[in-house]
């Protein structure tokens, strides 16, 4: 009898181990399927340089790249530089860059000053100084009216692009790590080391909603119309929020702790979130369930240990784009979902 019981338990253990093994194989196959989709376009904009910052224009026409020595604007459709790179003091130590949605402007920052340029010509338009503050992140509204600067001391400056007026608000108690703006520049969404993400009005600094996290909030994203938001903290919290009600919509489904996103974008129809991370990963998440729907591995040179995705974009309803820290621009076809 004892032998029979032990034998039965052994078979049960074997069954469990077998099922776990099969599940692992199926999961691995599923992941590989997601990773096998080839890039539509792969263009190399640097050789051995490592980029500090990058951005892709909203329509995918341009890429703006900084390697801390110079800043270059590339035409992705022609695979050429638009004009001579910014060098000297204008190109050195640039850690934040961005292209306006209208393709009228681009900005650069060394975290102390912000330079605004005319994209068509590369002409410098104006310079804003952060004074004694250090800038952690910058966002520009789609209508070109507003730029916000998130500082390490928890303050935010709202800059009027056309009138040069600057308003500074005390929004958070600790470092602001990530900022985003609605298309009309009226609402801002910010994430801070004080374990909160906040939705607030740029006109007067009034906080409309505050969302609590377990740890410091490292990354936030706001939909174009400020109806949806995403916030990610340093360990486990990955939340999609319905705005302005403040209700939790869904949670990003990932078992990986300490997940990192360098950048993310909502799709125009607000059905998907596109993210780029530090391990060559470009991922597409379904908002209704928070599940990973597709992912791709970006190009990495053979002599490099790792490559980070610095910028991501939906450049049309069926195509996404990325730029990596190795200066590689790629586009990918998104799957057709039911």
C-alpha positions in Angstrom: 0.0 0.0 0.0 2.8 2.4 0.9 4.6 1.6 -2.3 1.4 2.3 -4.3 0.9 5.7 -2.6 4.5 6.7 -3.3 4.2 5.5 -6.8 1.0 7.5 -7.3 2.7 10.6 -5.8 5.7 10.1 -8.1 3.4 10.0 -11.1 1.6 13.1 -9.9 4.9 14.9 -9.6 5.9 13.7 -13.1 2.6 15.0 -14.5 3.1 18.4 -12.9 6.7 18.7 -14.1 5.5 17.6 -17.6 2.8 20.2 -17.7 5.1 22.9 -16.5 7.6 21.9 -19.2 4.9 22.0 -21.9 3.7 25.4 -20.7 7.3 26.7 -20.8 7.7 25.4 -24.4 4.4 26.9 -25.5 5.3 30.2 -23.9 8.7 30.2 -25.5 7.1 29.5 -28.9 4.6 32.3 -28.4 7.3 34.8 -27.5 9.5 33.7 -30.4 6.5 34.2 -32.7 6.2 37.7 -31.5 9.9 38.4 -32.0 10.2 36.9 -35.5 8.4 39.7 -37.4 11.1 41.4 -39.6 11.6 45.1 -39.8 10.2 46.9 -42.9 13.0 49.5 -42.9 16.4 49.5 -41.2 18.6 52.5 -41.5 21.8 53.2 -39.7 22.5 56.9 -38.8 25.6 56.4 -36.7 28.6 54.0 -36.8 30.2 53.5 -33.4 28.5 56.5 -31.6 26.2 55.8 -28.7 23.2 58.1 -28.6 22.1 59.9 -25.4 18.7 61.0 -26.7 16.5 60.6 -29.8 13.1 61.5 -31.1 11.0 60.5 -34.1 8.5 63.0 -35.6 4.9 62.2 -35.3 4.6 61.3 -39.0 7.8 59.4 -39.1 9.5 61.7 -41.5 12.3 62.9 -39.2 14.6 61.5 -36.5 16.5 63.8 -34.1 19.6 62.3 -32.6 22.1 63.5 -29.9 25.3 61.7 -29.0 26.4 64.4 -26.4 28.8 65.9 -29.0 26.5 67.0 -31.8 22.8 66.9 -32.7 21.7 65.8 -36.1 18.3 65.8 -37.9 17.7 63.0 -40.4 15.1 62.6 -43.1 13.9 59.0 -42.7 12.2 58.9 -46.1 15.4 59.8 -47.9 17.9 58.4 -45.4 20.0 61.7 -45.4 20.8 64.5 -43.0 18.6 67.5 -43.4 21.4 69.9 -42.8 24.7 70.2 -40.9 24.6 68.9 -37.4 24.6 71.2 -34.4 28.1 71.3 -33.0 30.1 73.2 -30.3 28.1 74.5 -27.4 24.8 73.9 -29.2 25.5 70.2 -29.7 27.5 69.2 -26.6 26.0 67.5 -23.5 22.5 67.4 -25.0 20.5 64.8 -23.1 16.9 65.7 -24.0 15.5 66.3 -27.5 12.1 66.5 -29.1 10.3 67.3 -32.4 7.0 69.2 -32.4 4.0 67.3 -33.8 3.6 69.9 -36.5 7.3 69.4 -37.7 7.7 73.2 -37.3 10.1 73.1 -34.3 12.6 70.9 -32.5 14.1 71.5 -29.1 17.3 70.4 -27.3 18.4 70.6 -23.7 21.5 70.0 -21.6 19.2 69.9 -18.5 20.0 73.5 -17.7 19.0 75.4 -20.8 16.4 74.6 -23.6 17.1 75.7 -27.2 14.2 75.9 -29.6 14.9 75.7 -33.4 13.0 76.0 -36.6 13.0 72.5 -38.1 13.0 73.5 -41.7 16.2 75.6 -41.5 17.8 74.6 -38.2 17.8 78.3 -37.2 17.8 79.0 -33.4 14.7 80.8 -32.3 15.0 81.2 -28.6 16.7 79.9 -25.4 15.1 79.3 -22.0 17.2 78.9 -18.8 16.2 76.7 -15.9 18.2 78.8 -13.5 19.3 76.7 -10.5 17.0 73.9 -11.4 17.9 70.7 -13.2 15.5 69.5 -16.0 14.6 65.8 -15.9 12.0 65.8 -18.7 10.4 68.0 -21.3 7.1 67.8 -23.3 5.7 70.1 -26.0 2.0 70.4 -27.0 0.8 69.4 -30.4 -0.4 73.0 -31.2 3.1 74.3 -30.5 1.9 76.7 -27.9 3.3 75.2 -24.7 6.4 73.5 -23.4 6.7 72.1 -19.9 9.9 71.4 -18.0 9.9 68.9 -15.1 12.6 69.6 -12.5 14.4 67.5 -9.9 13.0 69.7 -7.1 9.4 68.7 -7.8 8.6 72.0 -9.6 7.3 72.4 -13.2 7.7 75.4 -15.5 5.1 76.0 -18.2 6.6 78.0 -21.1 4.6 79.9 -23.6 6.3 79.3 -26.9 4.9 82.4 -28.6 5.0 84.9 -25.8 8.0 83.5 -23.8 6.0 83.8 -20.6 7.1 81.3 -17.9 5.0 80.1 -15.0 6.5 77.8 -12.3 4.4 75.6 -10.0 5.1 73.3 -7.1 3.3 70.2 -8.3 5.3 67.4 -6.5 7.4 67.1 -3.3 10.3 65.3 -4.9 11.9 64.8 -8.3 9.7 64.9 -11.4 10.9 62.0 -13.6 8.5 62.1 -16.5 6.1 64.6 -18.1 3.5 64.7 -20.9 1.0 67.2 -22.3 -2.4 67.1 -24.0 -2.5 68.2 -27.6 -4.0 71.6 -26.7 -1.4 72.2 -23.9 -4.1 72.7 -21.3 -3.5 69.6 -19.2 -0.2 68.0 -18.0 0.5 64.6 -16.6 3.6 64.2 -14.4 5.2 61.3 -12.5 7.4 61.9 -9.4 9.7 60.2 -6.9 7.0 61.2 -4.3 5.1 58.1 -5.4 2.4 60.0 -7.3 1.3 60.8 -10.8 -0.7 63.9 -11.2 -3.0 65.5 -13.8 -3.0 69.3 -13.6 -3.9 72.4 -15.5 -1.1 74.3 -17.1 -2.9 77.6 -16.9 -2.9 77.8 -13.1 -1.1 74.7 -11.8 -4.3 73.3 -10.2 -4.1 69.5 -9.6 -7.2 67.8 -11.0 -6.3 64.2 -10.1 -3.6 62.5 -8.1 -2.8 58.8 -8.5 -0.9 56.9 -5.8 1.8 54.3 -6.4 3.8 52.0 -4.2 7.2 53.4 -5.3 8.6 56.3 -7.3 6.8 56.9 -10.6 9.4 56.7 -13.4 7.3 57.1 -16.5 4.0 58.6 -17.6 2.1 59.0 -20.9 -1.0 61.0 -21.7 -3.3 60.4 -24.7 -3.7 63.2 -27.2 -7.1 64.3 -25.8 -6.2 63.7 -22.1 -8.9 61.0 -21.8 -6.4 58.2 -20.9 -3.1 58.1 -19.0 -0.5 55.5 -18.2 1.8 55.5 -15.2 4.6 53.2 -14.3 6.5 53.0 -11.0 9.9 51.5 -10.1 8.7 48.0 -9.2 5.2 46.6 -9.8 2.5 49.3 -10.5 1.7 49.7 -14.2 -1.7 51.4 -14.5 -4.0 52.7 -17.2 -6.3 55.5 -15.9 -9.6 56.8 -17.2 -9.5 60.6 -17.2 -10.9 62.8 -15.8 -12.9 60.4 -13.6 -9.6 59.0 -12.2 -10.8 55.4 -12.3 -8.4 52.5 -12.9 -9.0 51.2 -16.5 -6.6 48.3 -16.6 -3.2 47.1 -15.5 -0.3 46.2 -17.8 0.1 42.4 -17.6 3.7 41.6 -17.0 5.3 39.3 -14.5 8.6 41.1 -14.8 9.5 43.3 -11.9 11.4 46.5 -12.3 10.1 46.9 -15.9 11.6 49.9 -17.7 10.3 52.1 -20.5 12.3 54.8 -22.1 9.3 56.0 -24.0 5.7 55.1 -24.8 2.9 56.3 -27.0 -0.8 55.8 -27.1 -2.2 54.9 -30.5 -4.5 57.5 -32.1 -7.5 55.3 -31.5 -6.5 54.7 -27.9 -6.6 50.9 -28.2 -2.9 50.3 -27.9 0.2 51.4 -26.0 3.6 51.2 -27.8 6.6 51.0 -25.5 10.4 51.0 -26.0 12.8 49.7 -23.3 16.5 49.3 -22.6 16.8 45.7 -23.9 16.1 46.2 -27.6 12.4 45.6 -26.9 9.6 47.3 -28.9 6.3 46.2 -27.4 2.6 46.7 -28.2 0.1 46.4 -25.3 -3.7 46.1 -25.5 -5.3 48.7 -23.3 -8.6 46.9 -22.5 -6.8 43.9 -21.0 -3.2 45.2 -20.4 -1.9 42.1 -22.3 1.1 42.1 -24.6 -0.2 41.8 -28.1 3.1 42.0 -30.1 6.7 42.6 -29.7 9.9 43.0 -31.8 13.6 42.9 -31.2 15.4 46.0 -32.6 18.7 45.8 -34.3 21.9 45.5 -32.2 25.4 45.5 -33.5 27.3 42.3 -32.9 30.0 44.0 -30.9 27.5 45.6 -28.5 26.3 44.1 -25.2 23.0 45.8 -25.2 21.0 48.4 -27.1 18.2 50.7 -25.8 15.1 51.8 -27.6 15.1 55.6 -27.2 12.1 56.7 -29.2 8.9 55.0 -30.5 6.0 56.2 -32.7 2.8 55.1 -34.5 3.6 56.6 -37.9 0.4 55.4 -39.4 -2.5 53.0 -38.4 -0.5 49.9 -39.4 3.2 50.9 -38.9 5.3 51.7 -35.8 8.9 53.1 -35.7 11.8 53.1 -33.3 15.2 54.6 -32.9 17.9 52.9 -30.7 20.9 54.1 -28.8 23.0 52.8 -31.7 21.4 55.2 -34.1 19.3 52.6 -35.9 15.9 53.7 -37.3 13.5 50.9 -38.0 9.8 50.5 -38.9 7.6 47.5 -38.3 4.2 46.2 -39.5 1.7 45.8 -36.7 -0.3 42.6 -36.7 -4.0 42.7 -37.8 -6.1 42.1 -34.7 -9.6 40.8 -34.5 
